[in-house]
Structures are given as structure tokens and as C-alpha cells.
Amino acid sequence: MTTPAGYTPGRSYKVTLRGNGVGTTITVIADPQGRLHIDVPLGPGNPYQQDTAPGILAGTHVYTTIVGIG
């Protein structure tokens, strides 16, 4: 994800990622426009297309990742 420009360019920020299967803190440096670029884990993809019979039977699995910037 990319944040809006609102951070000090060149400054480092601690970013905490918490959610299904993830719990870590990383350091990210704001780009020249003051944006942070963060790789957010989204979880594995669903194995079936949602509108097919196997997809309906399997259901949809939802994964959540909470991002904190300090």
C-alpha cells in the first residue's frame, strides 16, 4: 500500500503489521513526496472462483491485517 503524502521525506517510520499469520514491526523510509510504501500481507487467495459451485461450497475466507504507523 502507499500512504498519502503526509510524512517527512527521508525520515524513517516504524510500521507494525498485525493479523492472520503476521505480527511484525518494520522500518519504512518516506519517499521524496512524503509517502510510505508498505508491503501488506493479504493472506492466501481463495482456491475457487467465488461464483462457481466449488467456490460456493468452500465459502470465502477473510484475512485481516492491521497497519500501525508510529
ROSE-4610 file (N, C-alpha, C; in Angstrom, 1 decimal, always signed):
// ROSE-4610
residu = [M/M/M/T/T/T/T/T/T/P/P/P/A/A/A/G/G/G/Y/Y/Y/T/T/T/P/P/P/G/G/G/R/R/R/S/S/S/Y/Y/Y/K/K/K/V/V/V/T/T/T/L/L/L/R/R/R/G/G/G/N/N/N/G/G/G/V/V/V/G/G/G/T/T/T/T/T/T/I/I/I/T/T/T/V/V/V/I/I/I/A/A/A/D/D/D/P/P/P/Q/Q/Q/G/G/G/R/R/R/L/L/L/H/H/H/I/I/I/D/D/D/V/V/V/P/P/P/L/L/L/G/G/G/P/P/P/G/G/G/N/N/N/P/P/P/Y/Y/Y/Q/Q/Q/Q/Q/Q/D/D/D/T/T/T/A/A/A/P/P/P/G/G/G/I/I/I/L/L/L/A/A/A/G/G/G/T/T/T/H/H/H/V/V/V/Y/Y/Y/T/T/T/T/T/T/I/I/I/V/V/V/G/G/G/I/I/I/G/G/G]
num = [1/1/1/2/2/2/3/3/3/4/4/4/5/5/5/6/6/6/7/7/7/8/8/8/9/9/9/10/10/10/11/11/11/12/12/12/13/13/13/14/14/14/15/15/15/16/16/16/17/17/17/18/18/18/19/19/19/20/20/20/21/21/21/22/22/22/23/23/23/24/24/24/25/25/25/26/26/26/27/27/27/28/28/28/29/29/29/30/30/30/31/31/31/32/32/32/33/33/33/34/34/34/35/35/35/36/36/36/37/37/37/38/38/38/39/39/39/40/40/40/41/41/41/42/42/42/43/43/43/44/44/44/45/45/45/46/46/46/47/47/47/48/48/48/49/49/49/50/50/50/51/51/51/52/52/52/53/53/53/54/54/54/55/55/55/56/56/56/57/57/57/58/58/58/59/59/59/60/60/60/61/61/61/62/62/62/63/63/63/64/64/64/65/65/65/66/66/66/67/67/67/68/68/68/69/69/69/70/70/70]
x = [+0.8/+0.0/+0.9/+0.3/+1.1/+0.2/+0.8/+0.1/+0.0/-1.0/-0.9/+0.3/+0.7/+1.9/+1.5/+2.2/+1.9/+3.0/+4.1/+5.2/+6.4/+7.4/+8.6/+9.5/+9.8/+10.6/+11.9/+12.3/+13.6/+13.6/+12.6/+12.5/+12.1/+12.6/+12.1/+11.0/+10.1/+8.9/+8.8/+8.5/+8.2/+6.8/+6.6/+5.3/+5.1/+4.0/+3.6/+2.5/+2.7/+1.7/+1.2/-0.1/-0.7/-1.9/-2.1/-3.2/-3.1/-3.8/-3.8/-2.4/-1.7/-0.3/+0.7/+0.5/+1.6/+1.6/+2.8/+2.9/+4.4/+4.6/+6.0/+6.0/+7.2/+7.5/+8.6/+8.4/+9.4/+9.7/+10.8/+11.1/+11.0/+10.2/+10.0/+10.4/+11.1/+11.5/+10.6/+10.2/+9.3/+10.0/+9.3/+9.9/+10.0/+10.5/+10.7/+9.4/+8.3/+7.0/+6.3/+7.0/+6.4/+5.4/+5.5/+4.6/+5.4/+4.7/+5.3/+4.8/+5.6/+5.3/+5.4/+4.3/+4.3/+3.7/+4.5/+4.0/+3.1/+1.8/+0.8/+0.4/+0.7/+0.3/-1.3/-1.8/-3.2/-3.8/-2.9/-3.3/-3.4/-3.5/-3.6/-4.9/-4.8/-6.0/-7.0/-8.3/-9.2/-9.0/-9.1/-8.7/-9.7/-11.0/-12.0/-12.6/-13.0/-13.8/-15.1/-15.4/-16.5/-17.8/-18.1/-19.4/-19.5/-18.6/-18.7/-19.2/-19.7/-20.2/-19.1/-17.9/-16.9/-16.6/-16.6/-16.4/-17.5/-18.8/-19.9/-19.8/-19.5/-19.4/-18.2/-17.1/-15.9/-16.1/-16.9/-17.0/-15.8/-16.0/-14.9/-14.2/-12.9/-12.0/-11.5/-11.7/-11.3/-10.1/-9.1/-7.9/-7.8/-7.3/-7.3/-5.8/-5.3/-4.0/-4.3/-3.8/-3.9/-2.5/-2.5/-1.2/-1.2/-0.1/+0.1/+1.3/+1.3/+2.5/+2.8/+4.1/+4.5/+5.7]
y = [-1.2/+0.0/+1.2/+2.3/+3.6/+4.6/+5.3/+6.3/+7.6/+8.4/+9.8/+10.5/+11.6/+12.4/+13.1/+12.7/+13.4/+13.2/+12.5/+12.2/+13.0/+13.1/+13.9/+13.1/+13.6/+12.9/+12.5/+11.3/+10.8/+10.3/+10.6/+10.1/+8.7/+7.9/+6.6/+6.5/+5.5/+5.3/+3.8/+3.5/+2.2/+1.8/+0.7/+0.2/-1.1/-1.3/-2.5/-3.2/-4.5/-5.3/-6.4/-6.4/-7.5/-8.1/-9.4/-10.0/-11.5/-12.1/-13.6/-14.0/-14.6/-15.2/-14.1/-12.9/-11.9/-11.1/-10.8/-10.0/-9.5/-8.3/-7.9/-6.3/-5.8/-4.4/-4.2/-3.3/-3.0/-1.5/-1.1/+0.4/+0.7/+1.8/+2.3/+3.7/+4.1/+5.5/+6.2/+7.3/+8.1/+8.5/+8.4/+8.8/+10.3/+10.8/+12.3/+13.1/+12.4/+13.1/+13.0/+12.3/+12.1/+10.9/+10.0/+8.8/+7.6/+6.7/+5.4/+4.3/+3.4/+2.2/+1.0/+0.3/-0.8/-2.0/-3.1/-4.4/-5.0/-5.1/-5.6/-7.0/-8.0/-9.4/-9.5/-10.1/-10.2/-11.6/-12.6/-13.9/-14.7/-16.0/-16.7/-16.5/-16.6/-16.5/-17.6/-17.4/-18.5/-19.4/-20.7/-21.7/-21.8/-21.3/-21.4/-20.0/-19.8/-18.6/-18.5/-17.4/-17.3/-17.6/-17.5/-17.8/-19.1/-20.0/-21.4/-22.3/-23.5/-24.5/-24.8/-25.1/-25.4/-24.2/-23.0/-21.8/-21.5/-21.8/-21.6/-22.6/-23.9/-24.9/-24.6/-24.1/-23.9/-22.6/-21.7/-20.4/-19.5/-18.3/-17.3/-17.1/-17.2/-17.0/-15.5/-14.9/-13.5/-13.4/-12.6/-12.3/-10.9/-10.5/-9.1/-8.8/-7.6/-7.1/-5.7/-5.4/-4.0/-3.4/-2.2/-1.5/-0.3/-0.2/+0.9/+1.6/+2.9/+3.7/+4.6/+4.5/+5.3/+6.1]
z = [+0.0/+0.0/+0.0/-0.5/-0.5/+0.3/+1.2/+2.0/+1.3/+1.7/+1.1/+1.5/+0.8/+1.1/+2.4/+3.5/+4.8/+5.8/+5.3/+6.2/+5.7/+6.6/+6.3/+5.3/+4.1/+3.2/+3.8/+3.6/+4.0/+5.5/+6.2/+7.6/+7.7/+8.7/+8.8/+9.9/+9.6/+10.5/+10.8/+12.1/+12.4/+12.1/+11.4/+10.9/+11.5/+12.2/+12.8/+12.0/+11.7/+11.0/+11.9/+12.1/+12.9/+12.2/+12.3/+11.7/+11.6/+10.7/+10.5/+10.0/+10.9/+10.5/+10.4/+10.8/+10.8/+12.1/+12.5/+13.7/+13.7/+13.1/+12.9/+12.9/+13.2/+13.1/+12.1/+11.1/+10.2/+10.2/+9.5/+9.4/+7.9/+7.6/+6.3/+6.2/+5.1/+4.9/+3.9/+4.3/+3.4/+2.1/+1.0/-0.3/-0.4/-1.5/-1.6/-1.6/-1.9/-1.8/-0.4/+0.5/+1.8/+2.0/+1.1/+1.1/+1.6/+2.3/+2.7/+1.8/+1.4/+0.6/+1.5/+1.8/+2.7/+2.0/+2.1/+1.6/+2.7/+2.4/+3.4/+3.0/+3.8/+3.5/+3.5/+2.5/+2.3/+2.6/+2.8/+3.0/+1.7/+1.8/+0.5/-0.2/-1.5/-2.4/-2.2/-2.4/-2.3/-3.5/-3.3/-4.3/-5.5/-5.3/-6.3/-6.6/-7.8/-8.2/-7.3/-6.8/-5.8/-6.4/-7.7/-8.2/-8.9/-8.6/-9.1/-8.0/-8.3/-7.3/-6.3/-6.6/-5.6/-4.7/-5.3/-4.5/-3.5/-3.9/-3.0/-1.9/-2.2/-1.2/-0.2/-0.7/+0.1/+1.0/+0.5/+1.2/+0.9/+1.4/+1.3/+2.6/+2.6/+3.7/+3.8/+4.9/+5.0/+5.9/+5.5/+6.3/+6.5/+7.7/+8.1/+8.5/+8.1/+8.5/+9.0/+10.2/+10.8/+10.7/+10.1/+10.0/+10.9/+11.7/+12.6/+12.2/+12.1/+11.8/+12.9/+13.4/+14.5/+14.3]
